[in-house]
């Protein structure tokens, strides 16, 4: 099947029994885009990918390649490339023959098969391993073969499901760059499933953040990182401090919320009124420590963790709430400190449903000095 300008998922859903593994997925993918589907385990990412691949029939909605409906086509008619976490290479074929396999199946002329196979081997930097069997390669090298095998056919879309999750941390980082480099040089439209927010942020043009089978937010890495649409997305994006509180004052998007024995200002991320139950979210990097003799928010250091250039600390507020903070000052457990929140970095989300609120993190009473 030839390339497309747009691939559209319209109201795509997949139900197992009475449970929606995926519901109401609307997404338009432009040719050449790198899209990451991101979310915690069980949120429906693989279901979405398998629906796209044609491995799982939809129970709702449709998928369109420009003006052609494709969700009714079997996987092989969609012509998409797939890379999964278990590389599924043919163990008895060499690297070269694994990569050439799909081209030969298409009965392309011998010269063309050779030319494209060698180019793909070069691209994933496996020239010196081309005559080896998969069993003689490292995990990262095997994954590169899988990627070459999927991309040598120049598919209109490449689907990747956690392709790096079996690799060690160092290789994962290398392969991230490698996949991004391949994507840029080949301009392949890619949909990439991961539960690793750093991986998604560093690789994708756009992220689709999912939870409980539904899209929470679609946006660029910067949008999702700096303006999470819900407190669940914020949670996933490293806003470790999630405080269920009631808003004291609301004026436009300026909200005041109680914290410790004082109040702090935040930015409303939706409609809210004074007195409403809300969730205030802030990253540890935006909670800074100063000396205790200035007025304002105060706390007592409970836990100090060395993290290279900075210390990660947990601070207990007078009301028992625990905040995660960062500092480059040398601090000790038990010390009283002043706490400053970077202006504009405390995001406040409406949270009408009492069941849908994070639990407050309370300081361990026994540690009180
Ligand atoms: P993970 O990262 O753990 O693979 P995921 O986000 O990819 O998770 P899915 O595999 O898409 O999640 O699963 C979404 C939901 O659908 C889960 O609750 C899962 O238990 C359910 N589910 C998936 N496949 C089936 C199936 N064949 N039968 C019944 N339920 C299923």
Boltz pocket constraint, residues with backbone or C-beta under 6 A from the ligand:
constraints:
  - pocket:
      binder: B
      contacts: [[A, 16], [A, 20], [A, 21], [A, 39], [A, 40], [A, 41], [A, 42], [A, 43], [A, 44], [A, 45], [A, 46], [A, 47], [A, 48], [A, 195]]
      max_distance: 6.0
